Amino acid sequence: MAMKGAATSAIKAVASSGVTRNLHASPGSKKIVGVFYKANEYASMNPNFVGCVEGALGIRDWLESQGHQYIVTDDKEGPDSELEKHIPDLHVLISTPFHPAYVTAERIKKAKNLQLLLTAGIGSDHIDLNAAAAAGLTVAEVTGSNVVSVAEDELMRILILVRNFLPGYHQAINGEWNVAAIAHRSYDLEGKTIGTVGAGRIGKLLLQRLKPFNCNLLYHDRLKMDPELEKQIGAKFEEDLDAMLPKCDVIVINTPLTDKTRGLFDKDRIAKCKKGVLIVNNARGAIMDTQAIADACTSGHVAGYGGDVWYPQPAPKDHPWRYMPNHAMTPHISGTTIDAQLRYAAGTKDMLERYFKGEEFPPQHYIVKEGKIASQYQ
Amino acid sequence: MAMKGAATSAIKAVASSGVTRNLHASPGSKKIVGVFYKANEYASMNPNFVGCVEGALGIRDWLESQGHQYIVTDDKEGPDSELEKHIPDLHVLISTPFHPAYVTAERIKKAKNLQLLLTAGIGSDHIDLNAAAAAGLTVAEVTGSNVVSVAEDELMRILILVRNFLPGYHQAINGEWNVAAIAHRSYDLEGKTIGTVGAGRIGKLLLQRLKPFNCNLLYHDRLKMDPELEKQIGAKFEEDLDAMLPKCDVIVINTPLTDKTRGLFDKDRIAKCKKGVLIVNNARGAIMDTQAIADACTSGHVAGYGGDVWYPQPAPKDHPWRYMPNHAMTPHISGTTIDAQLRYAAGTKDMLERYFKGEEFPPQHYIVKEGKIASQYQ
């Protein structure tokens, strides 16, 4: 797809500030480690593909020209991994939700020089935030960098499930033609009830995109929206999650993974949903009880489940979500479109620049600051 | 999916007027033939599945209680088909675009009693309209019955192609995990240029649903929209098709199949599109040169092609669109969701009722009336 236009401004943001004055908070050369997914033969297929190991967020020349050391790897698990080797002396660790470097309390203890943990993207649940806070580390993400990307993907997966697209696609590639096998469970989205669990930035963007579909829109969140915004978005607040669930034809998960949301959709809560419900989850896999979802898809209580998040990631070959009926699963991709990569690469560079200069980050980017964890992760 | 609510009003419309006075234009028992796709084991899986042979639009009891004969079949091709047997003495032929009964000039000549050709759905290109007009037949469709269904499906296919969903889905079901293989050609829809070829009812509904995605929206049509509507929809008129095409990242086909649009996208016109263009066509397969599309997908000039229409239908096992790279094809399903079936069944019943009473149809439903072909088919 030849869509360079939208990328141009973000590219400029990545490239524009090539030389900065050296105003480091703690001066001297820093050791920065980035953990990204490896692209291999795909690395050279798109000049804007900065989110992979080979692309390295497009900041290698800039970092090295300032005397910093920049190590990039996809090898992140276990005591012999490349990441583990650098834990004792790295200053900054950058990772993404798509190929997360799990930062445990143990790793934090070993990382004597560590000051800053950056997520290139959104979501810092791969980090033990309590341990990071206790150790006085700063954790930050590029809030907003891929919210549009994820919201678009959610609407796509809603439509794929509601319309029963995938059985039709299988017929097309398998030489078959059986309209009835698709149509008997294919619906319009119009007129259906969609509820989002969480209406933060992504949830709101999804609701805005759903508005012209003439659905009945519901949202559950810690906070009720400002009445003006609520009216504009056209969604109704549901204070009680368990009261909202039985009303929904489609449930979309838009809440971070925290101690409160881990395993939120277990067997009992799934049973509270309408029989035949569709669930879309691009938030985090561990918000679901893996086996309970697979069982509910098999029984038909859940008529379809779509998403790009799993636990752990990469998902093992035998993960039950790969094989359950009526799913629309992919690897973790919704927030790593080319457009998103350019935005989160630019946001990461901006934070590094501020870190070197001893400047504050944009306040919405902080997840852990001065021992305190941001409210959405509490 | 347990979504009965939206269907209720259409069901009522189907069921409400069970008894009418016999005010036939030409009195007496009529022979009505319906050609639909067969559902077999799927027929009993959904009580609202009225669009198949077994469901027979839910009008059998009503027709038979009035003394009419109602024959329903999916066997429509060739001289020994069930349809062919009834051609000489049928009065009304109902068909759908999903499993079209091709009504040739030859069949019209043989059908001495034929008065009315109804499309349960939208699209009457399976009928030789000139021959129908010359023979004094009435041709009508249920305009509007599935426009929302088709527009929703178009937006789904746009997202599937722009986001590069299907390679990710294949990885999920095949036990793989390679984010880079997906991400290097996955984009946001936001900021891209989408052009619709045709902005009738479906095209307008698509544009309205695209509005919150913050795209650059273009439309080519015979007519420029009313300025107020154009402003509300937020799309720019392009009088010259060939001037619009090179601007588009995504092209969507929303024009009927006519002598003017048959083969409209041949090798030369495809060459005018931007390299890497994505094309979505839920209109009619024959608007494309089949082999030219397959070749352009293979060369990469077209980066993705999605749709549910083929020529002929059912698509043969060796249709090249089944096997070309980067497609998002299904059998012809977008206009036959359960919701759409209930609407077009109700609309078909309403027209039969009016026909029996000698009343006019709603004017927008006529495709051929008193020897004249509706403007969109000219």
Interface residues (C-beta under 8 A of the other chain):
Chain A: M1 A2 M3 G5 A6 Y37 K38 A39 N40 Y42 A43 M45 N46 F49 G51 C52 F98 H99 V148 S149 E152 D153 L155 M156 L159 I160 V162 R163 N164 F165 L166 G168 Y169 Q171 A172 I173 G175 E176 W177 N178 V179 A180 A181 I182 A183 H184 R185 S186 Y187 D188 L189 E190 G191 K192 T193 Q208 R209 K211 P212 F213 D249 K274 K275 G276 V277 L278 A303 G304 D308 Q313 P314 A315 K317 D318 W321 R322 Y323 H327 A328 M329 T330 P331 H332 I333 S334 T336 T337 I338 D339 A340 Q341
Chain B: M1 A2 M3 G5 A6 Y37 K38 A39 N40 Y42 A43 M45 N46 F49 G51 C52 F98 H99 V148 S149 E152 D153 L155 M156 L159 I160 V162 R163 N164 F165 L166 G168 Y169 Q171 A172 I173 G175 E176 W177 N178 V179 A180 A181 I182 A183 H184 R185 S186 Y187 D188 L189 E190 G191 K192 T193 Q208 R209 K211 P212 F213 D249 K274 K275 G276 V277 L278 A303 G304 D308 Q313 P314 A315 K317 D318 W321 R322 Y323 H327 A328 M329 T330 P331 H332 I333 S334 T336 T337 I338 D339 A340 Q341
